[in-house]
Amino acid sequence: MESDFKLRAQGLTRDYAGTRAVDGVDIALAPGEILGLLGPNGAGKTTTLRMLAGTLAVTAGTVTLAGHDLAGEPQRAKQHLGYLPERPPVHPELTVDEYLGFCARLHAVPRRQRREAIAAARADCGLEDTGRRLIGHLSKGYQQRVGIAQAIVHRPDVVILDEPTAGLDPNQLRGIRELIARLSRAHSVIISSHILSEIQATAARVVIMHQGRIVMDEPLGETAAPVVEIALREAVTADSLTGLDGVAHATALDDHRWQLTPAPGCDIRAMIAETAAGRGWGLLELGAARYSLEERFAALTSRDAPPREAAA
Ligand SMILES: Nc1ncnc2c1ncn2[C@@H]1O[C@H](COP(=O)(O)OP(=O)(O)OP(=O)(O)O)[C@@H](O)[C@H]1O
């Protein structure tokens, strides 16, 4: 149900000087879900996250946070959102407590609750002993924790983290991953990365972007569901395939070959054979294959032209 989603974006689109950087992106985030936004450099992840966070105007599309429209009620909507941008907005000359106090004020945490809110955010982010330390004297991993703490100090429903593990060493990386996993107990989380293993380690659901569009949106455990590849004598549209019951995505491999991703739990092979016969598509080949997420990421994001893929 729509109201069950903590965040819902529909048709998000952004043009930069006539170039479409993000094109018709739909994202829905359930309570407690960790959604991984994955894509190669330049895919449109940061642009999408900035539109979700309300720091970049949309060219088209809508964002709803905990039922509040971001364009119509920006203040109420943003109360439900915490955001860590690609470049953490931390101030090296402030102590951790000074900075978190400043952020709590910005997020309109009532004065009487601020001390408790700061202590809770520090505890959640493993910063218990750092309250009086200057941020500029902390390691990069701890500065990143401070960046996450500022995103949760007002207890938002949704936390958006743009590349939170970029540039961390393996130990810092493990710490931040554990922190992100803990966040889902109290928040719904969107985390972006261009590194597949990062998303696999943290997220329960993956959305892959390529050239401004979503080319895959699936629960992580189900990415090994059998994918069906068909070759047809006739040329058909993606819509005619995604319009079939049980077909979640259709990706054109060339003019006559398609890769069809079934909806979770659906075996679409017999249905596809019957439909192709009934509609005179001339089914030349039909095969089922299981692909790893890595193989699918490579296939979906290696084409130069935008893949002709449509979500059902
Ligand atoms: N301010 C801007 N002006 C013009 N073009 C921009 C601007 N910001 C981003 N772009 C372009 O929009 C596209 C998407 O960029 P974006 O930063 O959203 O991608 P990304 O997936 O976050 O990449 P990365 O992983 O490298 O950060 C790219 O082609 C980029 O060059």
PDBQT file of the ligand as one rigid body, heavy atoms in Angstrom, charges set to zero:
ROOT
HETATM    1  N1  LIG A 401      25.863  20.235 -11.966  1.00  0.00    +0.000 N 
HETATM    2  C1  LIG A 401      25.916  19.508 -13.094  1.00  0.00    +0.000 A 
HETATM    3  N2  LIG A 401      25.917  20.100 -14.309  1.00  0.00    +0.000 NA
HETATM    4  C2  LIG A 401      25.946  19.378 -15.454  1.00  0.00    +0.000 A 
HETATM    5  N3  LIG A 401      25.968  18.027 -15.488  1.00  0.00    +0.000 NA
HETATM    6  C3  LIG A 401      25.972  17.372 -14.318  1.00  0.00    +0.000 A 
HETATM    7  C4  LIG A 401      25.946  18.069 -13.051  1.00  0.00    +0.000 A 
HETATM    8  N4  LIG A 401      25.947  17.152 -12.047  1.00  0.00    +0.000 NA
HETATM    9  C5  LIG A 401      25.976  15.936 -12.654  1.00  0.00    +0.000 A 
HETATM   10  N5  LIG A 401      25.986  16.069 -13.992  1.00  0.00    +0.000 N 
HETATM   11  C6  LIG A 401      26.001  14.969 -14.972  1.00  0.00    +0.000 C 
HETATM   12  O1  LIG A 401      24.868  14.162 -14.721  1.00  0.00    +0.000 OA
HETATM   13  C7  LIG A 401      25.198  12.771 -14.874  1.00  0.00    +0.000 C 
HETATM   14  C8  LIG A 401      24.874  12.021 -13.586  1.00  0.00    +0.000 C 
HETATM   15  O2  LIG A 401      25.794  12.482 -12.578  1.00  0.00    +0.000 OA
HETATM   16  P1  LIG A 401      25.716  11.945 -11.065  1.00  0.00    +0.000 P 
HETATM   17  O3  LIG A 401      26.766  12.672 -10.295  1.00  0.00    +0.000 OA
HETATM   18  O4  LIG A 401      24.321  12.021 -10.598  1.00  0.00    +0.000 OA
HETATM   19  O5  LIG A 401      26.120  10.420 -11.259  1.00  0.00    +0.000 OA
HETATM   20  P2  LIG A 401      26.596   9.364 -10.157  1.00  0.00    +0.000 P 
HETATM   21  O6  LIG A 401      25.965   8.070 -10.528  1.00  0.00    +0.000 OA
HETATM   22  O7  LIG A 401      26.361   9.877  -8.802  1.00  0.00    +0.000 OA
HETATM   23  O8  LIG A 401      28.147   9.286 -10.434  1.00  0.00    +0.000 OA
HETATM   24  P3  LIG A 401      29.393   9.159  -9.384  1.00  0.00    +0.000 P 
HETATM   25  O9  LIG A 401      29.348   7.759  -8.877  1.00  0.00    +0.000 OA
HETATM   26  O10 LIG A 401      30.574   9.416 -10.268  1.00  0.00    +0.000 OA
HETATM   27  O11 LIG A 401      29.188  10.208  -8.330  1.00  0.00    +0.000 OA
HETATM   28  C9  LIG A 401      26.653  12.723 -15.278  1.00  0.00    +0.000 C 
HETATM   29  O12 LIG A 401      26.721  12.630 -16.686  1.00  0.00    +0.000 OA
HETATM   30  C10 LIG A 401      27.193  14.039 -14.805  1.00  0.00    +0.000 C 
HETATM   31  O13 LIG A 401      28.266  14.460 -15.616  1.00  0.00    +0.000 OA
ENDROOT
TORSDOF 0
